[in-house]
Amino acid sequence: GAINKYDLPDLIAALCPRQVMILNPLASDGSSVEYNKKSCELSYPKIVYTQKGVANRFSYSHEVDEDSYKKEILDWLEKF
């Protein structure tokens, strides 16, 4: 329900410099977000993390299959 009430890109940017990982984001109706649209919506938090010098702490991926979730998360966490 948060998607209908909050500006999530601003909320994500406010978490900087904390680590944020987004996998397979969904639209407010629960449908899969198209890559171009998602990329555009997440450009603001990506800019904030980059300007603060912690771009590696913000990660997003689309189309991660169920078998790859665990590896994707563990690979990302190993950076820290």
Distance bins in CASP14 RR format, pairs under 12 A and 6 or more apart:
PFRMAT RR
TARGET T0000
AUTHOR 0000-0000-0000
RMODE 2
METHOD distances of the structure
MODEL  1
1 8 0 0 0 0 0 1 0 0 0 0 0
1 26 0 0 0 0 0 1 0 0 0 0 0
1 27 0 0 0 0 0 1 0 0 0 0 0
1 28 1 0 0 1 0 0 0 0 0 0 0
1 29 0 0 0 0 0 1 0 0 0 0 0
1 30 0 0 0 0 0 1 0 0 0 0 0
2 8 1 0 0 1 0 0 0 0 0 0 0
2 11 0 0 0 0 1 0 0 0 0 0 0
2 12 0 0 0 0 0 1 0 0 0 0 0
2 26 0 0 0 0 0 1 0 0 0 0 0
2 28 0 0 0 0 1 0 0 0 0 0 0
3 9 0 0 0 0 0 1 0 0 0 0 0
3 11 0 0 0 0 0 1 0 0 0 0 0
3 25 0 0 0 0 1 0 0 0 0 0 0
3 26 1 0 0 1 0 0 0 0 0 0 0
3 27 1 0 0 1 0 0 0 0 0 0 0
3 28 1 1 0 0 0 0 0 0 0 0 0
3 29 0 0 0 0 1 0 0 0 0 0 0
3 30 0 0 0 0 1 0 0 0 0 0 0
3 31 0 0 0 0 0 1 0 0 0 0 0
3 33 0 0 0 0 0 1 0 0 0 0 0
3 41 0 0 0 0 0 1 0 0 0 0 0
4 27 0 0 0 0 0 1 0 0 0 0 0
4 28 1 0 1 0 0 0 0 0 0 0 0
4 29 0 0 0 0 1 0 0 0 0 0 0
4 30 0 0 0 0 0 1 0 0 0 0 0
5 11 0 0 0 0 0 1 0 0 0 0 0
5 28 0 0 0 0 1 0 0 0 0 0 0
6 12 0 0 0 0 0 1 0 0 0 0 0
6 14 0 0 0 0 0 1 0 0 0 0 0
6 28 0 0 0 0 0 1 0 0 0 0 0
7 13 0 0 0 0 1 0 0 0 0 0 0
7 14 0 0 0 0 1 0 0 0 0 0 0
7 41 0 0 0 0 1 0 0 0 0 0 0
7 44 0 0 0 0 1 0 0 0 0 0 0
7 45 0 0 0 0 0 1 0 0 0 0 0
8 14 0 0 0 0 0 1 0 0 0 0 0
8 15 0 0 0 0 0 1 0 0 0 0 0
8 20 0 0 0 0 0 1 0 0 0 0 0
8 22 0 0 0 0 1 0 0 0 0 0 0
8 25 0 0 0 0 1 0 0 0 0 0 0
8 26 0 0 0 0 0 1 0 0 0 0 0
8 27 0 0 0 0 0 1 0 0 0 0 0
8 28 0 0 0 0 1 0 0 0 0 0 0
8 33 0 0 0 0 0 1 0 0 0 0 0
8 38 0 0 0 0 0 1 0 0 0 0 0
8 41 1 0 0 1 0 0 0 0 0 0 0
8 42 0 0 0 0 1 0 0 0 0 0 0
8 44 0 0 0 0 0 1 0 0 0 0 0
8 45 0 0 0 0 1 0 0 0 0 0 0
8 60 0 0 0 0 0 1 0 0 0 0 0
9 15 0 0 0 0 0 1 0 0 0 0 0
9 16 0 0 0 0 0 1 0 0 0 0 0
9 20 0 0 0 0 0 1 0 0 0 0 0
9 22 0 0 0 0 0 1 0 0 0 0 0
9 25 0 0 0 0 0 1 0 0 0 0 0
9 37 0 0 0 0 0 1 0 0 0 0 0
9 38 0 0 0 0 0 1 0 0 0 0 0
9 39 0 0 0 0 0 1 0 0 0 0 0
9 40 0 0 0 0 1 0 0 0 0 0 0
9 41 1 0 1 0 0 0 0 0 0 0 0
9 42 1 0 0 1 0 0 0 0 0 0 0
9 43 1 0 0 1 0 0 0 0 0 0 0
9 44 1 0 1 0 0 0 0 0 0 0 0
9 45 1 0 1 0 0 0 0 0 0 0 0
9 46 0 0 0 0 1 0 0 0 0 0 0
9 47 0 0 0 0 1 0 0 0 0 0 0
9 48 0 0 0 0 1 0 0 0 0 0 0
9 49 0 0 0 0 0 1 0 0 0 0 0
9 58 0 0 0 0 0 1 0 0 0 0 0
9 60 0 0 0 0 0 1 0 0 0 0 0
10 16 0 0 0 0 0 1 0 0 0 0 0
10 41 0 0 0 0 0 1 0 0 0 0 0
10 42 0 0 0 0 0 1 0 0 0 0 0
10 44 1 0 0 1 0 0 0 0 0 0 0
10 45 0 0 0 0 1 0 0 0 0 0 0
10 47 0 0 0 0 0 1 0 0 0 0 0
10 48 0 0 0 0 1 0 0 0 0 0 0
11 18 0 0 0 0 0 1 0 0 0 0 0
11 20 0 0 0 0 1 0 0 0 0 0 0
11 22 0 0 0 0 0 1 0 0 0 0 0
11 41 0 0 0 0 0 1 0 0 0 0 0
11 42 0 0 0 0 0 1 0 0 0 0 0
11 44 0 0 0 0 0 1 0 0 0 0 0
11 45 0 0 0 0 1 0 0 0 0 0 0
11 48 0 0 0 0 0 1 0 0 0 0 0
12 18 0 0 0 0 1 0 0 0 0 0 0
12 19 0 0 0 0 0 1 0 0 0 0 0
12 20 1 0 1 0 0 0 0 0 0 0 0
12 21 0 0 0 0 0 1 0 0 0 0 0
12 22 1 0 0 1 0 0 0 0 0 0 0
12 25 0 0 0 0 0 1 0 0 0 0 0
12 41 0 0 0 0 1 0 0 0 0 0 0
12 42 1 0 0 1 0 0 0 0 0 0 0
12 43 0 0 0 0 0 1 0 0 0 0 0
12 44 0 0 0 0 1 0 0 0 0 0 0
12 45 1 0 1 0 0 0 0 0 0 0 0
12 46 0 0 0 0 1 0 0 0 0 0 0
12 47 0 0 0 0 0 1 0 0 0 0 0
12 48 0 0 0 0 1 0 0 0 0 0 0
12 49 0 0 0 0 1 0 0 0 0 0 0
12 57 0 0 0 0 0 1 0 0 0 0 0
12 58 1 0 0 1 0 0 0 0 0 0 0
12 59 0 0 0 0 0 1 0 0 0 0 0
12 60 0 0 0 0 1 0 0 0 0 0 0
13 20 0 0 0 0 1 0 0 0 0 0 0
13 41 0 0 0 0 0 1 0 0 0 0 0
13 42 0 0 0 0 1 0 0 0 0 0 0
13 43 0 0 0 0 0 1 0 0 0 0 0
13 44 1 0 1 0 0 0 0 0 0 0 0
13 45 1 0 1 0 0 0 0 0 0 0 0
13 46 0 0 0 0 1 0 0 0 0 0 0
13 47 0 0 0 0 1 0 0 0 0 0 0
13 48 1 0 1 0 0 0 0 0 0 0 0
13 49 1 0 0 1 0 0 0 0 0 0 0
13 50 0 0 0 0 0 1 0 0 0 0 0
13 51 0 0 0 0 0 1 0 0 0 0 0
13 52 0 0 0 0 1 0 0 0 0 0 0
13 54 0 0 0 0 0 1 0 0 0 0 0
13 57 0 0 0 0 0 1 0 0 0 0 0
13 58 0 0 0 0 1 0 0 0 0 0 0
14 20 0 0 0 0 0 1 0 0 0 0 0
14 44 0 0 0 0 0 1 0 0 0 0 0
14 45 0 0 0 0 1 0 0 0 0 0 0
14 48 0 0 0 0 1 0 0 0 0 0 0
14 49 0 0 0 0 0 1 0 0 0 0 0
14 52 0 0 0 0 0 1 0 0 0 0 0
15 21 0 0 0 0 0 1 0 0 0 0 0
15 22 0 0 0 0 0 1 0 0 0 0 0
15 45 0 0 0 0 1 0 0 0 0 0 0
15 48 0 0 0 0 1 0 0 0 0 0 0
15 49 0 0 0 0 1 0 0 0 0 0 0
15 52 0 0 0 0 0 1 0 0 0 0 0
15 54 0 0 0 0 0 1 0 0 0 0 0
15 57 0 0 0 0 1 0 0 0 0 0 0
15 58 0 0 0 0 1 0 0 0 0 0 0
16 44 0 0 0 0 0 1 0 0 0 0 0
16 45 1 0 0 1 0 0 0 0 0 0 0
16 46 0 0 0 0 0 1 0 0 0 0 0
16 47 0 0 0 0 0 1 0 0 0 0 0
16 48 1 0 1 0 0 0 0 0 0 0 0
16 49 1 0 1 0 0 0 0 0 0 0 0
16 50 0 0 0 0 1 0 0 0 0 0 0
16 51 0 0 0 0 1 0 0 0 0 0 0
16 52 1 0 1 0 0 0 0 0 0 0 0
16 53 0 0 0 0 1 0 0 0 0 0 0
16 54 1 0 0 1 0 0 0 0 0 0 0
16 55 0 0 0 0 0 1 0 0 0 0 0
16 56 0 0 0 0 0 1 0 0 0 0 0
16 57 1 0 0 1 0 0 0 0 0 0 0
16 58 1 0 0 1 0 0 0 0 0 0 0
17 45 0 0 0 0 0 1 0 0 0 0 0
17 48 0 0 0 0 1 0 0 0 0 0 0
17 49 1 0 0 1 0 0 0 0 0 0 0
17 50 0 0 0 0 0 1 0 0 0 0 0
17 51 0 0 0 0 0 1 0 0 0 0 0
17 52 1 0 1 0 0 0 0 0 0 0 0
17 53 0 0 0 0 1 0 0 0 0 0 0
17 54 1 0 1 0 0 0 0 0 0 0 0
17 55 0 0 0 0 0 1 0 0 0 0 0
17 56 0 0 0 0 0 1 0 0 0 0 0
17 57 1 0 0 1 0 0 0 0 0 0 0
17 58 0 0 0 0 1 0 0 0 0 0 0
17 80 0 0 0 0 0 1 0 0 0 0 0
18 45 0 0 0 0 0 1 0 0 0 0 0
18 48 0 0 0 0 0 1 0 0 0 0 0
18 49 0 0 0 0 1 0 0 0 0 0 0
18 52 0 0 0 0 0 1 0 0 0 0 0
18 54 0 0 0 0 1 0 0 0 0 0 0
18 57 1 0 0 1 0 0 0 0 0 0 0
18 58 0 0 0 0 1 0 0 0 0 0 0
18 80 0 0 0 0 0 1 0 0 0 0 0
19 49 0 0 0 0 1 0 0 0 0 0 0
19 54 0 0 0 0 1 0 0 0 0 0 0
19 55 0 0 0 0 0 1 0 0 0 0 0
19 56 0 0 0 0 1 0 0 0 0 0 0
19 57 1 0 1 0 0 0 0 0 0 0 0
19 58 1 0 0 1 0 0 0 0 0 0 0
19 59 0 0 0 0 1 0 0 0 0 0 0
19 73 0 0 0 0 0 1 0 0 0 0 0
19 76 0 0 0 0 1 0 0 0 0 0 0
19 77 0 0 0 0 1 0 0 0 0 0 0
19 79 0 0 0 0 1 0 0 0 0 0 0
19 80 1 0 0 1 0 0 0 0 0 0 0
20 42 0 0 0 0 1 0 0 0 0 0 0
20 45 1 0 0 1 0 0 0 0 0 0 0
20 46 0 0 0 0 0 1 0 0 0 0 0
20 48 0 0 0 0 0 1 0 0 0 0 0
20 49 1 0 0 1 0 0 0 0 0 0 0
20 54 0 0 0 0 0 1 0 0 0 0 0
20 55 0 0 0 0 0 1 0 0 0 0 0
20 56 0 0 0 0 0 1 0 0 0 0 0
20 57 1 0 0 1 0 0 0 0 0 0 0
20 58 1 0 1 0 0 0 0 0 0 0 0
20 59 1 0 0 1 0 0 0 0 0 0 0
20 60 0 0 0 0 1 0 0 0 0 0 0
20 76 0 0 0 0 0 1 0 0 0 0 0
21 42 0 0 0 0 0 1 0 0 0 0 0
21 45 0 0 0 0 0 1 0 0 0 0 0
21 49 0 0 0 0 0 1 0 0 0 0 0
21 56 0 0 0 0 0 1 0 0 0 0 0
21 57 0 0 0 0 1 0 0 0 0 0 0
21 58 0 0 0 0 1 0 0 0 0 0 0
21 59 1 0 1 0 0 0 0 0 0 0 0
21 60 1 0 0 1 0 0 0 0 0 0 0
21 61 0 0 0 0 1 0 0 0 0 0 0
21 64 0 0 0 0 0 1 0 0 0 0 0
21 69 0 0 0 0 0 1 0 0 0 0 0
21 72 0 0 0 0 1 0 0 0 0 0 0
21 73 1 0 0 1 0 0 0 0 0 0 0
21 74 0 0 0 0 0 1 0 0 0 0 0
21 75 0 0 0 0 0 1 0 0 0 0 0
21 76 1 0 1 0 0 0 0 0 0 0 0
21 77 0 0 0 0 1 0 0 0 0 0 0
21 79 0 0 0 0 0 1 0 0 0 0 0
21 80 0 0 0 0 0 1 0 0 0 0 0
22 33 0 0 0 0 1 0 0 0 0 0 0
22 38 0 0 0 0 1 0 0 0 0 0 0
22 39 0 0 0 0 0 1 0 0 0 0 0
22 41 0 0 0 0 0 1 0 0 0 0 0
22 42 1 0 0 1 0 0 0 0 0 0 0
22 45 0 0 0 0 1 0 0 0 0 0 0
22 46 0 0 0 0 0 1 0 0 0 0 0
22 58 0 0 0 0 1 0 0 0 0 0 0
22 59 1 0 0 1 0 0 0 0 0 0 0
22 60 1 0 1 0 0 0 0 0 0 0 0
22 61 1 0 0 1 0 0 0 0 0 0 0
22 62 0 0 0 0 1 0 0 0 0 0 0
22 64 0 0 0 0 0 1 0 0 0 0 0
22 72 0 0 0 0 0 1 0 0 0 0 0
22 73 0 0 0 0 0 1 0 0 0 0 0
22 76 0 0 0 0 0 1 0 0 0 0 0
23 32 0 0 0 0 0 1 0 0 0 0 0
23 33 0 0 0 0 0 1 0 0 0 0 0
23 38 0 0 0 0 0 1 0 0 0 0 0
23 59 0 0 0 0 1 0 0 0 0 0 0
23 60 1 0 0 1 0 0 0 0 0 0 0
23 61 1 0 1 0 0 0 0 0 0 0 0
23 62 0 0 0 0 1 0 0 0 0 0 0
23 63 0 0 0 0 1 0 0 0 0 0 0
23 64 1 0 1 0 0 0 0 0 0 0 0
23 65 0 0 0 0 0 1 0 0 0 0 0
23 66 0 0 0 0 0 1 0 0 0 0 0
23 68 0 0 0 0 1 0 0 0 0 0 0
23 69 1 0 0 1 0 0 0 0 0 0 0
23 70 0 0 0 0 0 1 0 0 0 0 0
23 71 0 0 0 0 0 1 0 0 0 0 0
23 72 1 0 0 1 0 0 0 0 0 0 0
23 73 1 0 0 1 0 0 0 0 0 0 0
23 75 0 0 0 0 0 1 0 0 0 0 0
23 76 0 0 0 0 1 0 0 0 0 0 0
24 30 0 0 0 0 0 1 0 0 0 0 0
24 31 0 0 0 0 0 1 0 0 0 0 0
24 32 1 0 0 1 0 0 0 0 0 0 0
24 33 0 0 0 0 1 0 0 0 0 0 0
24 34 0 0 0 0 0 1 0 0 0 0 0
24 35 0 0 0 0 0 1 0 0 0 0 0
24 38 0 0 0 0 1 0 0 0 0 0 0
24 60 0 0 0 0 1 0 0 0 0 0 0
24 61 1 0 0 1 0 0 0 0 0 0 0
24 62 1 0 0 1 0 0 0 0 0 0 0
24 63 1 0 0 1 0 0 0 0 0 0 0
24 64 1 0 1 0 0 0 0 0 0 0 0
24 65 0 0 0 0 1 0 0 0 0 0 0
24 66 0 0 0 0 1 0 0 0 0 0 0
24 68 0 0 0 0 0 1 0 0 0 0 0
24 69 0 0 0 0 1 0 0 0 0 0 0
24 72 0 0 0 0 1 0 0 0 0 0 0
25 31 0 0 0 0 0 1 0 0 0 0 0
25 32 0 0 0 0 1 0 0 0 0 0 0
25 33 1 0 1 0 0 0 0 0 0 0 0
25 34 0 0 0 0 0 1 0 0 0 0 0
25 35 0 0 0 0 1 0 0 0 0 0 0
25 37 0 0 0 0 1 0 0 0 0 0 0
25 38 1 0 1 0 0 0 0 0 0 0 0
25 39 0 0 0 0 0 1 0 0 0 0 0
25 40 0 0 0 0 0 1 0 0 0 0 0
25 41 0 0 0 0 1 0 0 0 0 0 0
25 42 1 0 0 1 0 0 0 0 0 0 0
25 45 0 0 0 0 0 1 0 0 0 0 0
25 59 0 0 0 0 0 1 0 0 0 0 0
25 60 1 0 0 1 0 0 0 0 0 0 0
25 61 0 0 0 0 1 0 0 0 0 0 0
25 62 1 0 0 1 0 0 0 0 0 0 0
25 63 0 0 0 0 0 1 0 0 0 0 0
25 64 0 0 0 0 0 1 0 0 0 0 0
26 32 1 0 0 1 0 0 0 0 0 0 0
26 33 1 0 0 1 0 0 0 0 0 0 0
26 34 0 0 0 0 0 1 0 0 0 0 0
26 37 0 0 0 0 0 1 0 0 0 0 0
26 38 0 0 0 0 1 0 0 0 0 0 0
26 41 0 0 0 0 0 1 0 0 0 0 0
26 62 0 0 0 0 0 1 0 0 0 0 0
27 33 1 0 1 0 0 0 0 0 0 0 0
27 34 0 0 0 0 1 0 0 0 0 0 0
27 37 0 0 0 0 1 0 0 0 0 0 0
27 38 0 0 0 0 1 0 0 0 0 0 0
27 41 0 0 0 0 1 0 0 0 0 0 0
28 41 0 0 0 0 0 1 0 0 0 0 0
31 37 0 0 0 0 0 1 0 0 0 0 0
31 38 0 0 0 0 0 1 0 0 0 0 0
32 38 0 0 0 0 1 0 0 0 0 0 0
32 62 1 0 0 1 0 0 0 0 0 0 0
32 63 0 0 0 0 1 0 0 0 0 0 0
32 64 0 0 0 0 0 1 0 0 0 0 0
33 39 0 0 0 0 1 0 0 0 0 0 0
33 40 0 0 0 0 0 1 0 0 0 0 0
33 41 1 0 0 1 0 0 0 0 0 0 0
33 42 0 0 0 0 1 0 0 0 0 0 0
33 60 0 0 0 0 0 1 0 0 0 0 0
33 61 0 0 0 0 0 1 0 0 0 0 0
33 62 1 0 0 1 0 0 0 0 0 0 0
33 63 0 0 0 0 0 1 0 0 0 0 0
34 40 0 0 0 0 1 0 0 0 0 0 0
34 41 0 0 0 0 0 1 0 0 0 0 0
34 62 0 0 0 0 1 0 0 0 0 0 0
34 63 0 0 0 0 0 1 0 0 0 0 0
35 41 0 0 0 0 0 1 0 0 0 0 0
35 42 0 0 0 0 0 1 0 0 0 0 0
35 60 0 0 0 0 0 1 0 0 0 0 0
35 61 0 0 0 0 0 1 0 0 0 0 0
35 62 1 0 1 0 0 0 0 0 0 0 0
35 63 1 0 0 1 0 0 0 0 0 0 0
36 42 0 0 0 0 0 1 0 0 0 0 0
36 43 0 0 0 0 0 1 0 0 0 0 0
36 62 0 0 0 0 0 1 0 0 0 0 0
37 43 0 0 0 0 0 1 0 0 0 0 0
37 62 0 0 0 0 0 1 0 0 0 0 0
38 45 0 0 0 0 0 1 0 0 0 0 0
38 46 0 0 0 0 0 1 0 0 0 0 0
38 60 1 0 0 1 0 0 0 0 0 0 0
38 61 0 0 0 0 1 0 0 0 0 0 0
38 62 1 0 0 1 0 0 0 0 0 0 0
38 63 0 0 0 0 0 1 0 0 0 0 0
39 45 0 0 0 0 0 1 0 0 0 0 0
39 46 0 0 0 0 1 0 0 0 0 0 0
39 60 0 0 0 0 1 0 0 0 0 0 0
39 61 0 0 0 0 0 1 0 0 0 0 0
39 62 0 0 0 0 1 0 0 0 0 0 0
40 46 0 0 0 0 0 1 0 0 0 0 0
40 47 0 0 0 0 0 1 0 0 0 0 0
41 60 0 0 0 0 1 0 0 0 0 0 0
41 62 0 0 0 0 0 1 0 0 0 0 0
42 48 0 0 0 0 0 1 0 0 0 0 0
42 49 0 0 0 0 0 1 0 0 0 0 0
42 58 0 0 0 0 1 0 0 0 0 0 0
42 59 0 0 0 0 0 1 0 0 0 0 0
42 60 1 0 1 0 0 0 0 0 0 0 0
42 61 0 0 0 0 0 1 0 0 0 0 0
42 62 0 0 0 0 0 1 0 0 0 0 0
43 49 0 0 0 0 0 1 0 0 0 0 0
43 50 0 0 0 0 0 1 0 0 0 0 0
43 58 0 0 0 0 0 1 0 0 0 0 0
43 60 0 0 0 0 0 1 0 0 0 0 0
44 50 0 0 0 0 0 1 0 0 0 0 0
44 51 0 0 0 0 0 1 0 0 0 0 0
44 58 0 0 0 0 0 1 0 0 0 0 0
45 51 0 0 0 0 0 1 0 0 0 0 0
45 52 0 0 0 0 0 1 0 0 0 0 0
45 54 0 0 0 0 0 1 0 0 0 0 0
45 55 0 0 0 0 0 1 0 0 0 0 0
45 57 0 0 0 0 0 1 0 0 0 0 0
45 58 1 0 0 1 0 0 0 0 0 0 0
45 59 0 0 0 0 0 1 0 0 0 0 0
45 60 0 0 0 0 1 0 0 0 0 0 0
46 52 0 0 0 0 0 1 0 0 0 0 0
46 53 0 0 0 0 0 1 0 0 0 0 0
46 54 0 0 0 0 0 1 0 0 0 0 0
46 55 1 0 0 1 0 0 0 0 0 0 0
46 56 0 0 0 0 0 1 0 0 0 0 0
46 57 0 0 0 0 0 1 0 0 0 0 0
46 58 1 0 1 0 0 0 0 0 0 0 0
46 59 0 0 0 0 1 0 0 0 0 0 0
46 60 0 0 0 0 1 0 0 0 0 0 0
47 53 0 0 0 0 0 1 0 0 0 0 0
47 55 0 0 0 0 1 0 0 0 0 0 0
47 58 0 0 0 0 1 0 0 0 0 0 0
48 54 0 0 0 0 1 0 0 0 0 0 0
48 55 0 0 0 0 1 0 0 0 0 0 0
48 57 0 0 0 0 0 1 0 0 0 0 0
48 58 0 0 0 0 1 0 0 0 0 0 0
49 55 1 0 1 0 0 0 0 0 0 0 0
49 56 0 0 0 0 1 0 0 0 0 0 0
49 57 1 0 0 1 0 0 0 0 0 0 0
49 58 1 1 0 0 0 0 0 0 0 0 0
49 59 0 0 0 0 1 0 0 0 0 0 0
49 60 0 0 0 0 0 1 0 0 0 0 0
50 56 0 0 0 0 1 0 0 0 0 0 0
50 57 0 0 0 0 0 1 0 0 0 0 0
50 58 0 0 0 0 1 0 0 0 0 0 0
51 58 0 0 0 0 0 1 0 0 0 0 0
52 58 0 0 0 0 1 0 0 0 0 0 0
54 79 0 0 0 0 0 1 0 0 0 0 0
54 80 0 0 0 0 0 1 0 0 0 0 0
55 79 0 0 0 0 0 1 0 0 0 0 0
56 76 0 0 0 0 1 0 0 0 0 0 0
56 77 0 0 0 0 0 1 0 0 0 0 0
56 78 0 0 0 0 0 1 0 0 0 0 0
56 79 1 0 1 0 0 0 0 0 0 0 0
56 80 0 0 0 0 1 0 0 0 0 0 0
57 76 0 0 0 0 1 0 0 0 0 0 0
57 77 0 0 0 0 0 1 0 0 0 0 0
57 79 0 0 0 0 1 0 0 0 0 0 0
57 80 1 0 0 1 0 0 0 0 0 0 0
58 76 0 0 0 0 0 1 0 0 0 0 0
58 79 0 0 0 0 0 1 0 0 0 0 0
59 72 0 0 0 0 1 0 0 0 0 0 0
59 73 0 0 0 0 1 0 0 0 0 0 0
59 75 0 0 0 0 1 0 0 0 0 0 0
59 76 1 0 1 0 0 0 0 0 0 0 0
59 77 0 0 0 0 0 1 0 0 0 0 0
59 79 0 0 0 0 1 0 0 0 0 0 0
59 80 0 0 0 0 0 1 0 0 0 0 0
60 72 0 0 0 0 0 1 0 0 0 0 0
60 76 0 0 0 0 0 1 0 0 0 0 0
61 68 0 0 0 0 1 0 0 0 0 0 0
61 69 0 0 0 0 1 0 0 0 0 0 0
61 71 0 0 0 0 0 1 0 0 0 0 0
61 72 1 0 0 1 0 0 0 0 0 0 0
61 73 0 0 0 0 0 1 0 0 0 0 0
61 75 0 0 0 0 0 1 0 0 0 0 0
61 76 0 0 0 0 1 0 0 0 0 0 0
62 68 0 0 0 0 0 1 0 0 0 0 0
62 72 0 0 0 0 0 1 0 0 0 0 0
63 69 0 0 0 0 0 1 0 0 0 0 0
63 72 0 0 0 0 0 1 0 0 0 0 0
64 70 0 0 0 0 0 1 0 0 0 0 0
64 71 0 0 0 0 1 0 0 0 0 0 0
64 72 1 0 1 0 0 0 0 0 0 0 0
64 73 0 0 0 0 1 0 0 0 0 0 0
64 75 0 0 0 0 0 1 0 0 0 0 0
64 76 0 0 0 0 0 1 0 0 0 0 0
65 71 0 0 0 0 0 1 0 0 0 0 0
65 72 0 0 0 0 1 0 0 0 0 0 0
66 72 0 0 0 0 0 1 0 0 0 0 0
68 74 0 0 0 0 0 1 0 0 0 0 0
68 75 0 0 0 0 1 0 0 0 0 0 0
68 76 0 0 0 0 0 1 0 0 0 0 0
69 75 0 0 0 0 0 1 0 0 0 0 0
69 76 0 0 0 0 0 1 0 0 0 0 0
70 76 0 0 0 0 0 1 0 0 0 0 0
70 77 0 0 0 0 0 1 0 0 0 0 0
71 77 0 0 0 0 0 1 0 0 0 0 0
71 78 0 0 0 0 0 1 0 0 0 0 0
72 78 0 0 0 0 0 1 0 0 0 0 0
73 79 0 0 0 0 0 1 0 0 0 0 0
73 80 0 0 0 0 0 1 0 0 0 0 0
74 80 0 0 0 0 0 1 0 0 0 0 0
END
